[in-house]
Amino acid sequence: MNLFRKGLFFILLAVAIIAVGCGQSKDSHSDSDNEKDSGEAANQEEAAENRLRIALDAQPPNLDQPANTSTSGRDTSRLIFETLLTTDAEFKPVPMLAESVETEDNKTYVFKLREGIKFHNGKEMTAEDVIASMERWLTKSTITGSIFGDATWTAEDDYTVVLELKEASSLTLDTIATSKQAPAIMPKEVVEDAGEDFVNEYIGTGPYKFEDWKQDQYIHFTKYDEYQAVDKEADGLSGKKEALIDDIYFYIVPDTSTRLAGLQSGEYDFAYGIPYDSYELVTNDENLNAHITASGEQFLIFNTIEGPVSDFKLRQALNTAIDSEEIMNAAFPNPDLYTLKSGYMDDNLVTWKSDAGKEYYNINNQEKAKELLAESDYQGEELRLLSTRDYDHHYNTAVVIQEQLTRIGVNVKLEIVDWPTINSRQYEADTWDLYIMGFSTVSTPPQFLGLSPTWAAGIEDEHVHEQMRALELAPTIEEAKEIWDDLQLYAWEELLPVSTLGAYHGLYASQKNVEGIEAFSGPIFWNVTIE
């Protein structure tokens, strides 16, 4: 049966982290040379017509979609690359480069490819390119999990690809349609040339072509004149994509004050990472439009592997002391910018929304926390709380948590490092006890990094691994949801690898004359015009 004709309901909203800062406001400092270079580069392009100038808050580590874990990399690279499936505004997986997909048993999937699709280098996309790309995705992505562990991809003909799973899973299409480490389709030759490394060329089928990347200055994309859009109305990340702007420049502007000032002066048309404390300033500016979109969840991460916090009773004490509302209000100082919630998954993903364990969320009981602290093995050791000033909301979160834990007698040392150091030290369990992280929205529970055995310190809990595997192999979404409810309750009640603080929303801004901006797992820059 044809899954899309039958209208089976799958939920997907992906995002990027992997573990990322989830791309919001960074600390203000004096302009760096790189930021001056970015401003000069923007001015040099002033004579150009029909171009969109975007102030990006962080330079992507790469544009290699299957390997990329950053928000900035996700949003830039999706101008170039497309996937077999993507998601509509209701978070359902729908065809993009595939014409259709059929399965009878959630184990064998037959993808019919759209014919005549050309890569940016002029080569027509065929089954050999799809197979090479999907096989590479399985080795590069951190989200494929055991669903695709022994999967095989074969070609029936030039425009038909067959996926064979070892075991059936109701989550297969959700995962393939993800925009987090998306399974970008590239020419077979590009995949082979990359080997085990990042790809050397950014060649896709999307509405824009990669043109140039001047490190620490800008990334330039140009309109792909031969792009073949889907003949359906734009819907989420699916449907018709039109390159209505000839040139798109992403300027690397890590300083928040520089981004905001550049937007206000007209140097930039769109800006990422507007400081949360500038929300009212932007909304009251008659020349600007504010854009708010659900971005992810804010967490306090516990080191469950080694050190003082590996003591479950201590983790219970710390969690019991937390006042989530005070924390979220300090990090995101307007009720429009955050939501208090206990669930690990985004509440917009109705299938996976869960209140299981909510009684352990936002307890804010200092006396009870002190009792649990006395029952633990804690002897006054200094707990290292990692955070960064690169993202204001992470820093402000850490400061308030330090204050709250100090009130119950816990010795917390705030260690402030840059964002790259956070990303490296999180994998070194002997270098931290606690840290702050924002997880961007993912499509299915197995993609939730807070319960992953391979991310950061890792979760060494057999029950979690067994239940996650059972969830992956559940024959129906309904049965998978029951497993997820039980697993989330277990995590809150008996494991506590993380403490959920709440959901936060991304804040972006654009000039009034920029029209057509939509946000779905980040801003979308096709179908956009400048009046």
Helices and strands as residue ranges (DSSP letters): H 3-6, E 19-20, H 33-44, E 51-56, H 71-77, E 85-87, E 93-95, E 98-103, E 108-113, H 127-140, G 145-148, E 152-157, E 160-164, H 172-176, H 188-194, E 208-214, E 218-223, E 247-252, H 256-265, E 270-271, G 276-278, H 279-283, E 288-302, G 308-310, H 312-321, H 324-331, G 335-337, E 338-339, G 358-360, H 366-375, E 383-387, H 392-407, E 412-416, H 419-425, G 429-431, E 434-440, G 445-447, G 449-451, H 462-472, H 477-490, I 491-495, E 498-511, E 514-515, E 518-519, E 523-524, E 529-530
